[in-house]
Structure formats: structure tokens, C-alpha cells
Amino acid sequence: MERPAWAPPGMDLSVPSVSRMYDYYLGGSHNFEADRVAARRAMDAFPGIPKIAQANRAFMRRAVRYAISEGVTQFLDIGSGIPTFGNVHEVAGAASDAARVVYVDNDPVAVAHGRAVLDGDDRAEILHGDFLDPLPIVKSDPVHRLLDLDRPVALMLVALLHFFGDGDEPREKVATLRDALPAGSLLILSHASMDHAPATREQGAELERIYRDGGATFAMRSGEEIARFFDGFPLVAPGLVPMPDWRPESPSDQEDPNVYAGYAGVGRKA
Ligand SMILES: C[S@@+](CC[C@H](N)C(=O)[O-])C[C@H]1O[C@@H](n2cnc3c(N)ncnc32)[C@H](O)[C@@H]1O
């Protein structure tokens, strides 16, 4: 089996990871055969996944620029993924010299590659951490070094929460993070959903099954269910909307009907 030099030692390369499947959708090179096989199955089952991933990244960048325009320059990006084109620290750093970013992921490849990309950057760090155990993230050295938790922080949970079933208590974890952040903090969130997807319910169920076969949860939710993640973070305009409709910057953002397979929103802690 291939084992490139950048593969962290001891990692089982035969098990697909959601992080590396996503890297493959985006045309990245930090994935292994098992990731590519699972990703190709997903792409065969569900129309437009690479476009959906790109639309998600485009939302993320618009939301980062929005945060900066609102004076929020600190970012805690959990489930940040394998660094690829247009990362949060690049978009935020281009908009403000004050921007500071802490990335968090539980995938060893995402963390190793993140460390390499951020080497020598004193405004951004990546931490190996688990969203399901949020307090150690808040208390971590990178957060203490880079973020001032007395000032508003943009908490980013972008294309993350659909990897947890309700049994994982993702709402409680979001609430723990919310309680650790001051008023004025933002929640930037996107989440897969069938509500506005042109795909059939069967295609959605098949996609969930492909992730399950790889040992991961994939749980699409309705807009109503996703809105509940914003408890304590009243939504800013235009509210929780299909990803392409969140403050689009060009008509091309809204061109492909497949990219409506997910919601996006930003809320501000009162
Ligand atoms: C689909 S990617 C999204 C990456 C990036 N946020 C974006 O939207 O482009 C989801 C990321 O969440 C990470 N992830 C999954 N479960 C996690 C957990 N329990 N704690 C931290 N990260 C997790 C995966 O490793 C993956 O990198």
C-alpha cells in the first residue's frame, strides 16, 4: 500500500476519512486509495458533490469577510479540514492585519499538513482536538496564545455537524462552546440537508450509507433541525438559507442546482 512521506506514522491508511474524502472532492492530493474509492462511490451516488464542496468553501470565505467587516477578527475553526485553496487565515489575513486563527481537526493528516502550511506564521495555529470534547479546545495553548476570549470570536463549524448523530449530543457541545465565548461572538455554520437538494431521498440515504460503510456518521438534517444549533446565536440576515443564497457575491454562486444541498447561516451571540 502507498505510504507517502507526509502520512503520519501509525495511521491506518485502509480506512477512509471524511477529511481526506473532502480533500479529494476539492481536487487535493492529501488522500489515499481507500479515501478515493469511498469518495468516488459518494460522487456516483449523489450528484454534484465536488460543486457542493466548492460552494461550501465559497460560503465560508464570504462569512469570514463578513466577520471581519463586523470587527470580529478572531477565528476558532473546528473541523477545519486539510488546508486547501482559500483557507480561513488567508482570507481573514488579506482583510485584516489583526486576524488570528486557531484551526482544530481530529484528522492526523489535516493536522500534519496544517502545521506544515502554518510553519513560521505567528497569526495562525492548528490544534489536534475533538469537537466532541470542546473544553480542552477552549483551554488549549494555541487558543490562549492567539485568541482573547474576552473579545468576540467567530466560531466556525463549517460542514462539520452532519458528521454527528443526535446521540453524540452535538447541540450540547455547541452550547458549551457558546458559553465559553463572549457576547458579540459569531457562529458560522453550514450543514448538509436534502430540503432544497434536487437529488432524491434515496440518493441522500445512499450517501449516508457510503459514509457509514467507511465507519463515519453522515446525518443530513432539515432546516428546522439545523436552526436549533443557533440556540443563543440569533441569526443575522439573511438567516439560515441554502448555502449559495447566503450573501452571494456573483450570479455564478447560485448557478448549479446541486449546490442547494445544504444550509448556511451566521448567528451573533446576544
Ligand atoms: C467536510 S470537512 C470540512 C472542512 C472545512 N470546515 C470546510 O468546510 O471546508 C469536515 C472536517 O471535520 C473534521 N472532523 C470530523 N469529526 C471531527 C471531530 N470530532 N473533531 C474535530 N474535527 C472533526 C474532519 O476531519 C474534516 O476535516
The ligand as a Gaussian input file, in Angstrom:
#p B3LYP/6-31G(d) Opt

LIG

0 1
 C      -16.070000      18.185000       5.338000
 S      -14.651000      18.669000       6.236000
 C      -14.900000      20.417000       6.353000
 C      -13.619000      21.214000       6.322000
 C      -13.817000      22.739000       6.391000
 N      -14.506000      23.119000       7.608000
 C      -14.626000      23.211000       5.217000
 O      -15.820000      23.418000       5.351000
 O      -14.053000      23.346000       4.132000
 C      -15.023000      18.156000       7.911000
 C      -13.808000      18.144000       8.822000
 O      -14.238000      17.863000      10.157000
 C      -13.259000      17.050000      10.767000
 N      -13.859000      16.346000      11.904000
 C      -14.738000      15.314000      11.897000
 N      -15.040000      14.955000      13.152000
 C      -14.339000      15.778000      13.970000
 C      -14.237000      15.891000      15.391000
 N      -14.907000      15.082000      16.209000
 N      -13.439000      16.860000      15.901000
 C      -12.732000      17.695000      15.083000
 N      -12.799000      17.612000      13.728000
 C      -13.584000      16.674000      13.177000
 C      -12.822000      16.098000       9.668000
 O      -11.563000      15.521000       9.944000
 C      -12.796000      17.054000       8.480000
 O      -11.535000      17.619000       8.319000

